[in-house]
Amino acid sequence: MKRIAVLTSGGDAPGMNAAIRAVTRLAIAQAWEVFGITQGFAGLIAGEFTPLGQRDVGGIIQRGGTMLGSARCLEMKTEAGQHEALRQLRAQAIHALVVIGGNGSQQGSHALSQLGFPVVGIASTIDNDLYGSEITIGVDTALNIALEAIDRLKITASSHHRAFLVETMGRNCGYIALMAGIAGGAEAIAIPEIETDPEQIAEDIRLAYERKKPHAIVVVAEGAKYNAEGLIKYFKAHKERLGFDVRATILGHVQRGGAPGVFDRMLATRFGAGAIDCLARGESDVLVGLLHGTIATTPLGEVVTHEKPLNLSMMDLANALAR
Ligand code: F6P
């Protein structure tokens, strides 16, 4: 009988629980034993294993966050940490590990694989910046939360003829800002991938007023050269000349804490099933993701050495639609 372990690592993402549930129940269906590791790689290094049965993962599919807890673990970046993680897995006689997480987490997965331990990664991060999957667990729910905030801000912005900056998460990736900006009908979008001049954003706001729009919404990614803080500083310094005032809302972790929508529950369930299929056919050192709309695997060595490009033609679309 195989004994497998599962952990969630890095920033939590809505849908992680659905993935844990699928991994657990489908592994048990193979007559394997399943162990949950709490607090990501930090818990692995500390030897925090808990047996998971079918009922232990009941009632979690609709819950955001992760029932196993998560952490960012600097120790896993060191050789000593990686060897200790391996020692703990061997001490518990675990045959394979499933790691649900994003970029940093899959580096840990690949490091363990290189030490000879079978690991399968599941693509999960709200940032959607992970090579090897068109879309990752949590993105859709986080986007819907950002969108709801934009829609609400537009209402108050219209009442007051105000300009609003909405800052979204995404680390160095502009995906959330770009998609939420297009879907939310933003007048301007600032992302890290394209250097944006604050004067251009000011011009976009001015043009929106000139076109008799009752509001101006600027969606800005946290990783943009000028994020909300930078833009507010700039607009304050040039308020007299620009002739308008801007208010800012930083969405922050609110975007991560939602209950997963149907898309994330399904994606996570399919990824969980995909991970068990991989282990059943003896495939490891791979990431389970969505490629061309189907569940597919990509070697972790490739995942951790490639960046996922953002489709920048979407920015042209956003600009054309903002007119
Ligand atoms: O990677 C997910 C993410 O939410 C990023 O968008 C953000 O930059 C980061 O995590 C925040 O990290 P933490 O939760 O550790 O503050």
Residues whose N, C-alpha, C, O or C-beta is under 5 A from the ligand:
A	BS01	F6P	G11 D127 M169 G170 R171
